[in-house]
Each structure stands twice: as structure tokens, then as C-alpha cells.
Amino acid sequence: MVKTFWFTDNGFLDWVFFGKQGMITENDPIEQEKRLKYLDLVASAVILQNTVDMSLAIQTLMSQGEVIPIRYLAALSPYITRHIKRYGDYVVNLHNIPQPLEAAINLPPEIFEI
């Protein structure tokens, strides 16, 4: 059995799993497990992309000389959804190769000072 528990408390998973009001209607246990695994995969991908986007925004602000208090960073959450078009068109550009993850979330150590 697949257990999804690490981001269920804030409604994020319910928002991602919007088809059929979040109900799995198949009676086949294999299909149920597959749906839950796909749901975890999509939710994890959204969280990762949100984290990378927020990290890049923080890097940009800091490179422009902005000072970001630690309490502001502590209040950030990767569970944001307002920028996602659930029914939108998504175009995959196979020629646009993303930068390595290490470069995308390379935050300077001074932001962690209290």
C-alpha cells in the first residue's frame, strides 16, 4: 500500500488531485496504487519546481543588494499553486535544457545567519 503523508495537511495534495473530487474510482488495487504513485510524482515535481523558482528569486534579489531577513525566508512555502494552470496548455521544449539543480539552488551562506 502506498501512503501519502508528507504534504497532505495543507490541502496541496487535494489541489493537485482535482479530478473526480480527489476520489479514486477504480476497484483494482494495482490501478489505485498507480494513481497514488502518479499523484506523488506530480506533487513532488511541483514542489521541486517551486523550490527552484523561489531560490532563483532569492538569489536575484540578493545579487541586487537586497537584504532578506531570515524570518521572511522561514515563512516561504513550496506548496504554492496560484501560478499553475491546471487546465492550461503545457509545451515541452526539448531544446531548452535546464541548468543543473546545484546552480539553481545555490543560496549564499549569509542568509542562514541569525
C-alpha positions, 0 to 999 in steps of 0.5 A: 500500500502506498501512503501519502503523508508528507504534504497532505495537511495543507490541502496541496495534495487535494489541489493537485488531485482535482479530478473526480473530487480527489476520489479514486474510482477504480476497484483494482488495487494495482490501478489505485496504487498507480494513481497514488504513485502518479499523484506523488510524482506530480506533487513532488515535481511541483514542489521541486519546481517551486523550490527552484523558482523561489531560490532563483528569486532569492538569489536575484534579489540578493545579487541586487543588494537586497537584504532578506531577513531570515524570518521572511525566508522561514515563512516561504512555502513550496506548496504554492499553486496560484501560478499553475494552470491546471487546465492550461496548455503545457509545451515541452521544449526539448531544446531548452535544457535546464541548468543543473539543480546545484546552480539553481539552488545555490543560496549564499551562506549569509542568509542562514545567519541569525 
